[in-house]
Amino acid sequence: MYSTVICPELVQLGQKIESFRLEKKLTKEDFANELDVGLLFYYRISRGTARVSVPTLLKIAKALGVTVKSLIDF
């Protein structure tokens, strides 16, 4: 059920988030905790299989110290 890709843009978003997360040397678990989301949901975001709400996208950008534009600029 969760392995289905919703759309290519969500995959690209997940890849960008993962890239920035790795630059900050955060584990997936620590990052999910910082965002106040479950680890499974974060895995789905990073794989592009979860739809991300605007408030969650804002939290992600803030936690990574980047702009939303930098996350969605493919």
C-alpha positions in Angstrom: 0.0 0.0 0.0 2.7 2.5 0.9 5.1 1.5 -1.8 3.2 3.2 -4.6 4.7 6.5 -5.8 2.1 9.2 -5.8 3.8 11.5 -8.3 7.4 12.2 -9.6 7.5 15.6 -7.9 7.0 14.0 -4.5 9.9 11.7 -5.2 12.0 14.7 -6.1 10.9 16.5 -2.9 11.8 13.5 -0.8 15.2 13.3 -2.4 15.8 17.0 -1.7 14.7 16.7 1.9 17.0 13.6 2.4 19.9 15.5 0.8 19.5 18.5 3.2 19.0 16.1 6.1 22.2 14.3 5.4 24.1 17.6 5.1 22.9 18.4 8.6 24.0 15.0 9.8 20.6 14.2 11.3 19.3 10.7 11.6 15.9 9.9 10.2 14.6 9.3 13.7 16.0 12.5 15.1 14.6 14.5 12.2 11.2 12.9 12.4 11.1 13.7 16.1 12.1 17.3 15.4 9.2 17.5 12.9 6.9 15.9 15.4 5.9 13.2 12.9 6.1 9.5 13.1 9.1 7.7 11.7 7.0 5.7 9.3 5.5 8.9 7.9 8.9 10.5 7.5 10.1 7.4 5.6 7.1 7.8 3.3 8.0 11.5 2.8 11.6 10.7 2.0 10.5 8.0 -0.6 7.9 10.2 -2.2 5.0 8.0 -1.2 3.3 10.5 1.2 1.6 13.8 0.4 3.1 16.6 2.4 0.9 19.4 3.8 2.0 23.0 3.6 2.4 23.2 7.4 4.6 20.1 7.4 6.6 21.5 4.5 7.2 24.7 6.5 8.3 22.7 9.5 10.7 20.7 7.3 12.2 23.8 5.8 12.6 25.5 9.2 14.2 22.4 10.7 16.7 22.1 7.8 17.4 25.9 7.8 16.4 26.3 4.2 13.6 27.9 2.3 10.5 26.1 1.0 11.6 27.3 -2.4 14.9 25.5 -2.1 12.9 22.3 -1.4 10.5 22.5 -4.3 12.9 24.1 -6.9 13.4 21.0 -9.1 
